[in-house]
Amino acid sequence: MKFIIGRKQNMTQIFRPDGAVIPVTRIKAGPVTVTQVKLGGGKQVAIQVGFETTSKTLNKSIQGHLKGLPMFRVLKEFQVTQPVHRGDVITVDTFSLGERVKAIGTSKGKGFAGVVKRHHFRGGPASHGHKDNLRAPGSIGAGGVQRVFKGMRMAGHMGDARVTVLNLEVVAIDPVTNDIFVRGAVPGAFNGLIVLEAEGDLVVKNTPDSSDAVVEEITAPEAEVAPEVTEELTA
């Protein structure tokens, strides 16, 4: 799997040579740097990458974790199968034109919303004795159970949730400005964090210090054997 982290910018349109107008979203993606490689059972299972350097003073544990690398504002972990080393850089070149990607982001927060806005309820009658009942939820279930069933559609917090949009086409890539233009809309507000993922292998750029890879071996704890079983085995 290949991936990159970016920030949602604006929506615009691109004109193809045949005159077709393509609505696209511009995402300023990467570059991201591999900050940690995790191994399990001798096989690489996950890597951690950093995105967006910051001038703020981070706590000492993060400073020690990122020793020898820039101080990153965003750290995220991804599962990979190909060999990658600490310090390697991933840019927009890892994607290609026409490729299908999925965009993962956080939707816009709408605050506390009623059932008409949140779940598209029709509402009650506007006249004939139904005063102040137009946008009320109405009955919420049977009375015999004396409780509200889990998952009941009611008023509550709307938005500000993880949203994944599938099968977005990569229309254009600008390696100079680190911009990726994908067809259609992606979740989130302006400057919101977006993760783009697609099938295939990562295209990484090795740095001089990437050979000094710092890996974390993940091993399962040894099984404990009861004393009486141990005695039988040694007899």
C-alpha positions as CSV (number, residue, x, y, z in Angstrom):
1,M,0.0,0.0,0.0
2,K,1.2,3.5,-0.8
3,F,0.1,6.6,1.0
4,I,0.8,10.3,1.7
5,I,-0.4,12.9,4.1
6,G,-1.6,16.4,3.0
7,R,-3.7,19.4,3.7
8,K,-6.9,20.1,1.8
9,Q,-6.7,23.4,-0.1
10,N,-9.3,24.7,-2.5
11,M,-11.6,23.3,-5.1
12,T,-11.0,24.3,-8.7
13,Q,-11.4,22.9,-12.2
14,I,-9.0,21.6,-14.8
15,F,-9.5,21.7,-18.6
16,R,-8.5,18.6,-20.6
17,P,-7.2,18.8,-24.1
18,D,-10.6,17.7,-25.5
19,G,-12.3,20.7,-23.7
20,A,-13.8,18.7,-20.9
21,V,-14.0,20.5,-17.5
22,I,-13.0,18.3,-14.5
23,P,-13.9,19.5,-11.0
24,V,-11.0,18.8,-8.7
25,T,-9.8,19.3,-5.2
26,R,-6.2,20.6,-4.6
27,I,-4.3,18.8,-1.8
28,K,-0.9,20.0,-0.7
29,A,0.6,16.6,0.1
30,G,3.9,15.7,1.7
31,P,6.7,15.3,1.7
32,V,6.6,12.9,4.6
33,T,9.6,11.4,6.3
34,V,9.9,7.9,7.9
35,T,10.5,8.4,11.6
36,Q,10.3,4.8,12.9
37,V,10.2,1.3,11.5
38,K,8.5,-1.4,13.5
39,L,9.4,-5.1,13.0
40,G,7.5,-8.1,14.2
41,G,8.8,-11.7,13.9
42,G,11.6,-10.5,11.7
43,K,9.2,-8.9,9.2
44,Q,8.4,-5.3,8.7
45,V,4.8,-4.6,9.8
46,A,4.5,-0.8,10.2
47,I,6.2,2.5,9.8
48,Q,5.6,5.8,11.4
49,V,5.9,9.0,9.2
50,G,6.2,12.7,10.1
51,F,4.5,15.5,8.3
52,E,4.9,19.3,8.6
53,T,7.8,20.6,10.6
54,T,7.1,22.9,13.5
55,S,9.2,25.5,15.4
56,K,7.4,24.9,18.7
57,T,9.3,23.2,21.5
58,L,8.1,19.6,21.7
59,N,8.3,17.5,24.9
60,K,11.5,15.7,25.6
61,S,10.1,12.2,24.8
62,I,9.1,13.4,21.2
63,Q,12.5,15.2,20.9
64,G,14.3,12.0,21.7
65,H,12.1,9.9,19.4
66,L,12.8,12.3,16.5
67,K,16.5,12.7,17.3
68,G,18.4,13.3,14.1
69,L,15.3,14.3,12.2
70,P,13.2,17.5,12.0
71,M,10.6,18.2,14.6
72,F,7.3,17.2,13.0
73,R,3.8,18.4,13.9
74,V,2.0,15.3,12.7
75,L,3.0,11.7,13.3
76,K,1.0,8.8,11.8
77,E,1.5,5.1,11.4
78,F,0.8,2.9,8.4
79,Q,1.2,-0.8,7.6
80,V,3.6,-1.6,4.8
81,T,5.2,-4.8,3.4
82,Q,8.2,-3.4,1.5
83,P,11.5,-2.5,3.1
84,V,11.7,1.2,4.2
85,H,14.4,2.8,6.4
86,R,14.3,5.6,8.9
87,G,14.9,8.9,7.2
88,D,13.4,7.9,3.8
89,V,11.2,10.6,2.2
90,I,7.9,10.0,0.4
91,T,6.7,12.6,-2.0
92,V,3.8,13.0,-4.5
93,D,5.8,11.1,-7.0
94,T,4.6,7.9,-5.4
95,F,1.2,8.4,-7.2
96,S,0.6,8.4,-10.9
97,L,-2.0,10.1,-13.2
98,G,-5.2,8.3,-13.6
99,E,-4.7,6.3,-10.4
100,R,-7.6,5.6,-8.1
101,V,-7.1,6.7,-4.5
102,K,-9.2,6.9,-1.3
103,A,-9.2,10.1,0.8
104,I,-9.5,9.9,4.5
105,G,-10.3,13.1,6.5
106,T,-12.4,14.6,9.2
107,S,-15.8,16.1,8.2
108,K,-16.8,19.6,9.1
109,G,-18.3,19.9,12.6
110,K,-21.9,21.1,12.6
111,G,-22.4,21.2,16.4
112,F,-25.7,20.0,18.0
113,A,-28.3,19.3,15.4
114,G,-31.9,18.2,15.5
115,V,-33.4,15.2,13.8
116,V,-34.6,17.1,10.7
117,K,-31.1,18.3,9.9
118,R,-29.1,15.4,11.2
119,H,-31.3,12.5,9.9
120,H,-33.5,14.2,7.4
121,F,-36.8,13.6,9.3
122,R,-39.9,15.0,7.6
123,G,-41.2,16.7,10.8
124,G,-44.7,17.0,12.1
125,P,-47.7,18.9,10.7
126,A,-47.5,22.6,10.6
127,S,-51.1,23.3,11.5
128,H,-54.2,21.8,13.0
129,G,-53.3,22.0,16.7
130,H,-49.6,21.0,16.3
131,K,-48.0,24.1,17.9
132,D,-44.2,24.1,18.3
133,N,-44.1,20.5,16.9
134,L,-42.9,21.1,13.3
135,R,-39.3,19.8,13.8
136,A,-39.9,17.5,16.8
137,P,-38.7,13.9,16.6
138,G,-42.0,12.3,17.6
139,S,-42.2,8.9,19.1
140,I,-38.9,7.1,19.9
141,G,-40.0,3.6,20.3
142,A,-42.1,1.1,22.3
143,G,-43.0,1.9,25.9
144,G,-43.0,-1.6,27.2
145,V,-39.2,-2.1,27.3
146,Q,-38.8,1.1,29.4
147,R,-35.6,2.1,27.6
148,V,-34.3,3.7,24.4
149,F,-32.8,1.2,22.0
150,K,-29.1,1.7,21.1
151,G,-28.6,3.4,17.7
152,M,-31.9,5.3,17.8
153,R,-31.8,8.3,15.5
154,M,-32.1,11.3,17.7
155,A,-30.7,14.8,18.0
156,G,-27.1,15.1,18.9
157,H,-23.6,16.0,17.8
158,M,-23.3,16.2,14.0
159,G,-20.1,16.1,11.9
160,D,-16.5,16.1,13.1
161,A,-16.1,12.4,12.3
162,R,-13.7,10.3,10.2
163,V,-14.9,10.0,6.6
164,T,-13.5,7.9,3.8
165,V,-14.2,8.7,0.1
166,L,-13.3,5.9,-2.3
167,N,-12.3,5.8,-6.0
168,L,-11.1,9.3,-6.5
169,E,-9.1,9.8,-9.7
170,V,-5.8,11.5,-9.7
171,V,-6.1,14.2,-12.4
172,A,-2.8,16.1,-12.0
173,I,0.4,16.1,-10.0
174,D,2.7,19.0,-9.4
175,P,6.0,17.8,-7.9
176,V,7.4,21.3,-7.6
177,T,4.6,22.6,-5.3
178,N,3.7,19.1,-3.9
179,D,0.1,19.4,-5.1
180,I,-2.2,16.5,-6.0
181,F,-5.4,17.3,-7.8
182,V,-8.1,14.6,-7.3
183,R,-11.4,14.5,-9.1
184,G,-14.4,15.4,-6.9
185,A,-14.7,16.5,-3.3
186,V,-12.8,15.2,-0.2
187,P,-14.0,15.4,3.4
188,G,-13.1,18.2,5.7
189,A,-12.7,22.0,5.8
190,F,-10.0,24.1,4.3
191,N,-6.5,23.1,5.5
192,G,-7.9,20.0,7.0
193,L,-5.6,16.9,7.3
194,I,-6.1,14.4,4.5
195,V,-4.6,10.9,4.0
196,L,-4.5,9.6,0.5
197,E,-4.0,5.8,0.1
198,A,-3.8,3.5,-3.0
199,E,-2.7,0.0,-4.0
200,G,0.9,-0.4,-5.0
201,D,4.4,0.1,-3.7
202,L,5.8,3.3,-2.2
203,V,8.3,5.3,-4.2
204,V,10.8,6.5,-1.5
205,K,13.8,8.7,-1.7
206,N,16.7,7.5,0.4
207,T,18.6,10.0,2.5
208,P,22.3,9.7,3.5
209,D,21.4,8.8,7.1
210,S,18.6,6.4,6.2
211,S,21.1,3.5,6.5
212,D,21.2,4.2,10.3
213,A,17.7,2.7,10.6
214,V,16.2,2.6,14.1
215,V,13.8,-0.2,14.4
216,E,11.6,-1.5,17.2
217,E,11.3,-5.3,17.4
218,I,7.8,-6.4,18.4
219,T,7.9,-9.8,20.0
220,A,5.2,-11.8,21.6
221,P,5.6,-12.6,25.4
222,E,6.9,-16.0,26.1
223,A,4.2,-18.5,27.3
224,E,4.3,-19.4,30.9
225,V,4.4,-23.1,31.8
226,A,2.9,-24.4,35.0
227,P,5.5,-25.9,37.5
228,E,3.9,-29.4,37.5
229,V,4.0,-29.5,33.7
230,T,7.7,-28.6,33.7
231,E,8.5,-31.4,36.1
232,E,6.8,-33.9,33.9
233,L,8.7,-32.7,30.9
234,T,12.1,-33.0,32.7
235,A,11.4,-36.4,34.2
